[in-house]
Amino acid sequence: MARKRTFKVIIKLTQDALKNISSTNNWVEIPTLVEQVKSLEPALDIKFYGYDSIENAIKAINGGWIELKDEKIRLGKQIN
């Protein structure tokens, strides 16, 4: 079984994608965010991180890094 990579990579990639989509930190539809993540990192194999989809990995982010509401998402605190 492959060892999971650090989840911090997914948090940072998600935040970068959100910044690209919405410079004013508006709420973004999750499918739009997933497409942006894929365009930023086309070779991303989410299974290495222990998830079956990018959407599920994004929804697993907690700790205030993002805000989720009604299948929409926006930035929370940021990783530098």
SULGISUL-V333150 format. One record per backbone hydrogen bond with DSSP energy under -0.5 kcal/mol. NH is the residue of the N-H (numbers start at 1). CO is the residue of the C=O. E is the energy in kcal/mol with one decimal. If there is no record, write none. Layout:
{{NH;CO;E} {NH;CO;E}}
This chain:
{{5;48;-1.2} {9;6;-1.2} {10;7;-0.7} {11;7;-1.9} {12;8;-2.6} {13;9;-2.4} {14;10;-2.6} {15;11;-2.5} {16;12;-2.7} {17;13;-2.3} {18;14;-2.4} {19;15;-2.3} {20;16;-1.9} {21;17;-1.8} {22;18;-2.7} {25;22;-1.4} {28;73;-2.5} {30;71;-1.7} {33;29;-1.8} {34;30;-2.7} {35;31;-2.0} {36;32;-1.7} {37;33;-2.6} {38;34;-2.3} {39;35;-1.8} {40;36;-2.0} {41;37;-2.2} {44;41;-2.0} {46;44;-0.7} {48;45;-1.9} {49;46;-1.6} {50;47;-1.5} {51;46;-1.4} {57;53;-1.8} {58;54;-2.7} {59;55;-2.4} {60;56;-1.0} {61;58;-1.4} {65;62;-0.6} {67;74;-2.9} {69;72;-2.5} {72;69;-1.3} {73;28;-2.4} {74;67;-1.8} {76;65;-2.4} {76;77;-0.6} {77;64;-2.5}}
